[in-house]
Amino acid sequence: MKIRKFLPTAFTAVLLAATVAVSSVDSRLPAAAPASATADAPYAARKDDTLDRMRGVWVTYMDLDMQSSPDKSESAFRAKFSAIAARCKSLGFNTLAVQVRPFCDALYSSRLFPASHILSGTQGESAGYDALKIVCEVCRNEGLRVHAWVNPYRVATNDTPEKLSAEHPCVKDESMVLKTDSGIILDPSNEKARRLIIDGVMEIADNYPVDGVQFDDYFYPPDMDTQDSAAYEAYRSTVPQGKAMDTATWRVFNVNLLISQTYLRLHQSHPEMVFGISPQGNLSNNAQLSADVVHWCGVKGFIDYICPQLYFSPDNPALGFEDALDDWLSLDYAEGVRLYAGLAGYKAGSDKDSGTWLTQDDTLAQEYLILQKNKKVSGFMLYSYASLNDAQARQEIANLTAAL
């Protein structure tokens, strides 16, 4: 596979200039509300080898869902998450990546985003407690690290949430969004949208003792067509004739600007925290999303870790686990950038990948051992917590955790 190593020098220079310019600009959005968790220092600063021996689990918003529960109280949520954390700890995991902002909404106290429907059933309706505060307290008690998992751009898919809150920033200002057949996203080229995302990251970092923040793989959706053409033409009108980036490069620039500015803002205030991204596992697929993973890995100032979703069995005829891993290992990594591997717990025991998960019950364990043998890989994250309780995945999970 031919890999583009770096973006053009001029492109990089403009990106860095824009990043530095934003670093000292006061946000035009409201300040974050103080939270009682602020008194606790983030515990990533403790000297241990967790970052170089990552054994993570993704805890999705579905895992945290309280909508169908007859008891939606704070004590019920605390009991639910305590069981999640205790099970992960007992199986040998050391880090939870918890999805706290799935649809530009919040499972925490926020002045920027409405309360998530995941807890109360209705977006904008408070559940009466701060879920992220509880997550941090429980993880601290269990000795687990916690990364706040954020969907940076996603506002809604076609059916989730059913209705956006009237207080949603994207309802109040529709100029920040783009609509495609697959749903609604914040416009990556829109400065107000970018500031909203970054201020949202800082709201979490300033008020909760998380160890890191993670973006997932939702950037420009693959069904993006001409929905951003007006924004592109507005950009082109500000550039001397013949000097404008083409649409594809401009979209990459927009995403890279967000990533670099997020990294800079986070590390200026919280150098002990880490910033990571979990992109598509098939390296070439990221180009369709305007996700310049090669640049993020190879140039200092974008990320602290990358965790590609290597959700393939070794015998998958379309793309095997080791082949996908080799593509990521072939990249250049800037000093301090760690490589983790996302493992597909959700496929264990299923007929996915042309049935290759059914031929044996130790695929995850084999993949873990492959990672262990490679010094460029600093650990893994399992998708997702639900697989730890899935009957069809039971033996796979048992073999994986035995290998840990």
N, C-alpha and C positions, 0 to 999 in steps of 0.2 A: 504494500500500500504506500502510495506516495504521500508524504506528509509535508504540509507547508510549515516551515520552522518558525518564521517570525513575520509579523505584519510589516509593510513598508515603513521605512524610517520616518517619512513625513507624517504618516498616519500615527505612529507612536508618539511623535513630538507633540502633535495637536492633542492627543489623548492625555498626555502627561500635563500639558499646560492647563487643560480644562480641569483636571483632577486637583492640581495645586490651587487653582482659582477658587474652587468650591470649599477648600479646607478651612478657610478663615471667614466664610460668609455665614452670618447668623441666619438660622432657618426662619422662614416666614410662616411656619406652622406652629401651633401651640406647643409649649413646653410639656414634657412628660410629667405625669402625676407622680409624686413621690410614693414609694411603696415601702411597707414595713420591712420587706426583705433586703432593702438597701444596706441595712446594718451588717449583713453577712457578707464578708469578702468572697468573691468568686474563688472556688477551691481548685481551679486549674493551676493556680500559682504554687500549690504544694509540689515539692520535688518528688516525682515518681516517673514511671515509664509508660503511663497510660497512653500518651499520644504515639509512642513508638511500639505499643503493643495493644492496638485498638481491637476490642472485641465488642462491637456495638450492635444495638438493635434499634430499628426504626419503629417508633410507636406512633401509629397514624391517628388522624382525627376519628376514624372509624373505631379504633381501639378505645378512644376516650368518650365516644358517643353516649350521652345520657338521655337522648330524646325518647327512647322507648322504655326507659326505666320508670317503674312506678314511684320510685323515690329519687328525686333529682336534687336532694339536699347536699350540702357541703360534706357532711359526714359520709354520705353514700359515695361521692366522688373520691374522697380521701381513701375510703376502704378499697374502691376499685383500683385506684392507682397504686396503692400500697401493695396490693396483690400482684400487680404487673411488675413493680420494681423488685419485690421479694423473689418472684419466680426467675426473673432475669439474673439476679445476683446468685441465686442458688445453682444456676446452670453454668456459671463461669463467665458471664458477660460483665463488662466494666463501664459501659457508656450507653446512655439512652439518647437518641435523637428524637425529640418529642415535637409533634406537629402543632404549633401554637398559633399560626396565622395561615389558615388554609385558603380563605377566600377574601383577602383584604379585610378580614375581621379578626377578632382577638379572643383567645382563651386566657386573657389576663386583663388587668386594669389599664385601659387605654384612653387617651384623649384624642387619638388620631383615627382609630378604627372602631366600628360598632362591636358590641359583644357578639360572639359567634352563636349561631343557631345550634351548634353541636351540643351545648350544655343545656340551653333553655327550651329549644325547639323553635324559637323565632329569633332571627337576626335582629340585633339591637335591643333585645330584652335580656337584662342581666340575670344571671343565675344566682346572684346574691353572694358569690364568693369568687376568689381569685385562684383559678386553676393552676396557673404557672407558679404562684407562690407555694401552693401545696406540692407541686411537682418538685420544686427545688428543695423543700424541706424533707420530703420523703427520700429523694435521691441522696441528700446529705446523710440522712440517718442510715441508709444502706451502704454508704461508701461508694456510690455510683456517680460518675460524671454525667452532666446533662448538657446537650446542645439544643438550642432553640431552633427548630426546623421551621423555615418560613417559605411560603410560596410567594416570590417577589411580585409577579405580575398578575396572577390569576384573580379575577373578580368573581366569575361565575362560569360554570359549564351550562349546558342546555337545561339541566334539571336540578342543579344544586348551586346555591340554595334556591328554594322555591321563589322567594321574594327578597329583594335587597331592602335593607332598612332605609327609611327616609333620611336618616342621619349619615348614611354611608357617604364618604367623601366623593365617590364616583357617581352617586346620584345627585349630589349637590353641584358637581362640576363635571359634566359629561365630556368636556373638552380633553380630559385626561385619559379617556378610554378609546379602545378600538373594539369593534364587534366583528366576529367571524362566524362561520357556521358552527364552530365548536364551542363558542361562548364569548365571554367578555374579558379583555385583559387591559391593564394599564398600558398606555402607549409608551414604549421604551424611548421614543424620541422626545417625549414631553418633559420639560424641566420640572414642572410642578409634580408630575407623577414620580419622577426620579427622587425629588426631595422628600416626597411622602414616604417612599420605600425606605430611604436611608434614615430619615427621622424615626421611622418605625423600628428599625434595627436598633438605633440608639436608645429609644424608649425602653426596649427590653434590656439592653446592656447596662443602662444607667440605673435600673430599678430592680433587677433580679440577679442573683449570684449564679448565673449560668457560666459554663466553661467555654462555650462557643456558640456561634450562629451558623446555620447551614441553609443554603439555598438548594432547591431541588432542580429538576431538569426541565421545568417549564419556562421557556424564553419566548421568542417569536413562535407562534403555533405553525405547524406545517401547512395549514390551510390559509395562511396569510397571502393575500393576493394584492389588490390595489387599495385596500382599506386605508393605508397610510400614505397614499399618493399626494394628498394635500399637504401633509406634514413634510414630505420629501421635497415637494416643489417650493415650499416656504424656505427650507434649508438651502436649496439650490440657488434661490434668489439672493442669498447673502454671500455667495461665493463668486469670485471672478470667473468669467466665462472660460470654460475648459478645465477648471480646477476642481469641480465638484466630484465627490465620490459617486460611484454608481449606487443603485439602490441596495444591492446585496452588501457592499462594503459599508455603506452608511448604517445599515441595520446592525452589522457586527460592531461598528463603532459605538452605537447607542448602548448596546449591551455591555461592551467593555468599559464604557464610561461609568455605568452603574456599578460594575464589579470593583473597579479601581477606587472609586469614591467611597464605596462601602468599606472596603479594606482600610483605606486611609482614615476615615472618620472613626472606625472602631478601634484601630490601634493607637490613634492619637489619645483617646480617653481611657482605653482598656487594653494596654499592651499584653496583659496576661491572658486575654481571651483569644480564641482561634476563630478564623473564618474559613469555611469550607463550602464546596459545591459538589453535588452528586449528579453528574450529567448522564446522558445515554451511554450504555456500555459499548455499543457498536460505535467505534471512534468516528467513522465516516458519517454516521447519522446526525452528529451534532451540527454539521454545516447547514442542514435543513432548518435548524432552529436558531441560526445566527449565533451559535455558542462557540466561541473561539477558544476551545479547550487547550489547544497547543500553546497559545500565547499565555493563557492563565498559568499553565504549568511552568513554562520556560522563562518567564520574566518576573522578577521579584516585584511585589507590590499589588498582586491581584488576589492571591489566596494563600492560606496556610496548608490546606490539604485538598485533595480531590479524591472522590470516591465514586468511580464509574460503576454503573449498575450492570455488572457482569452476570446477567441473569440467564446463563446458558449452561446446559450440561456439557461435559467434555465431548460427548458423541453427537451433539446437535448437528445435523447435516447442513444447516444454513450457516451457522457460525458457532464453532466450539469454544468452550471456556478458555482453553489455553491459547487458542489463536487470538481471541479477543484480548486476553491479558497481554500477550506478546506485543500487540499494537500499542498498548499503553506503556509498556516497559521500554519501547523504542523511542519514546519522546525524551527530550531534554528537560530536566527539572532544575529550576532555580534553587539556590541554597535555602534550606528550611522548608521546602514544599514536600509534604508527605503524600504518598500514594496508598490509598486503601482500596479494597475491592468490595463491591456490593454483591452479596450472595442471595440467591433466589429461594428463600425458605418457602415462599408461597407456591413454588412449583414442585416441591418435594412430594413424591408419591402420586403425582398427577400424570396425565398423558401428554403434557406439554413437550415441546421440542421433538415432535414426531415420535412420541412414546418412549424416548430414551431415559426418562426418569423412572420408568417402570422396570428396567432391566436389572437394577441393583438398588440397595437401600443405604448406600454410603457415599452417594455422589457429593453431598455437601462436605463430608469428612475428607474425601479425596481432594476436593478443591481447597479446603483449608490447609491440607498438608502441602499442596503445590505452592500456596502462598508462603507457607512457613520456610520453604527452601530458598525463597528469593529475597535477597537482602534489600532490594529496592522497594519491597512492599512492607508497610508498617502495620498491617492488620486488615480487618474486615468489618463490615456492617451487614447485618441480616435483615432482609425484608420478608416479613415484618413480624411484630410481636404475635399477631394472630396465628402464625405458623407454629408457634410453640404449643398451641392448644388444639391444633388440627389433627384429627385422628389419622388421616391418611399420611401425614408427615411425621407421625410419632417415632418410627424407627430411624428415619433420616436424622431427626433432631437428636435422638438419643446417641447415635453414632457420632454426630458432630460434637456434641457437648462432652462426650467421652474423650474425644481427641484433644479438646481444649486443656 
